[in-house]
Amino acid sequence: MRSLVVLIVVIVLLTVAQSNPGRYELTAAAPFAVQQIKGRIELVNSKLKSRDASGVVVWLKPADGSTPRNGSKQRKIINQRDKRFLPHIVAVEAGSEVDFPNDDPFFHNVFSIYNGKRFDLGLYASGETRPVNFNRPGISYIFCNIHPKMSAVVVALDTPYFAVSDKAGSFTISNIPAGDYRLSVWHERAKPETLAAISRTVQVGTGELDLGAINISEEGYVPRPHPDKHGQEYDSQRNKPGYRKP
């Protein structure tokens, strides 16, 4: 009698599974999500004395060309303080918003007129903040129309699997589903062809994958002045009292 009951239960479960295949496939696949990779950026051929290797963006995209999605995008903040953007480099998933609060006791005018997200937040005073939605992938070079030495970069990516290196060059990307990925790197002081040569395919499996050292050459990097939001050279007019908060 007991064997007959067990047989009936098995038959019922098989019937339900066949009528709801998607539900049971999703449950079976769950254990294969949550892996991570780590590595270290090493800058070579640099003309700068600093050994700061922060601000290098590393990301993964599925090798099959598909675009992964993240349900909740994290909001980021770039502060304006002491005539600087802090942090200087920010990476976000495309569709995320970045706030630009003014923490200085004078006006700022945040803008970007280059590739990526083009915008002009206009003149706004101390204590105010304005957001920008980086709604498509790209690299946005950001400046202040009053203070020419202020600069920042927002790297918007069509993947949730990315990281920005710290001062020591270390980075970690977590919660990656197992599979084959294309690893890409962006660094402000490296040529596009140098970065393209670093790109590679990596296989994410169980546990942690250590990529070791990734060398990036800064050879040939030459900083150049940028124009204001009108495409003109900066002038001393922006230092007049009219740009200061009363």
Secondary structure, 3 states (H helix, E strand, C coil): CHHHHHHHHHHHHHHHHHHCHHHHHHHHHHHHCCEEEEEEEEEECCCCCCCCCCCCEEEEEECCCCCCCCCCCCCEECEEECCEEECCEEEEECCEEEEEEECCCCCEEEEECCCCCCEEEEEECCCCEEEEEECCCEEEEEEECCCCCCEEEEEEECCCCEEECCCCCEEEEEEECCEEEEEEEECCCCCHHHHHHHCEEEEECCCEEEEEEEEEECCCCCCCCCCCCCCCCCCHHHHCHHHCCC
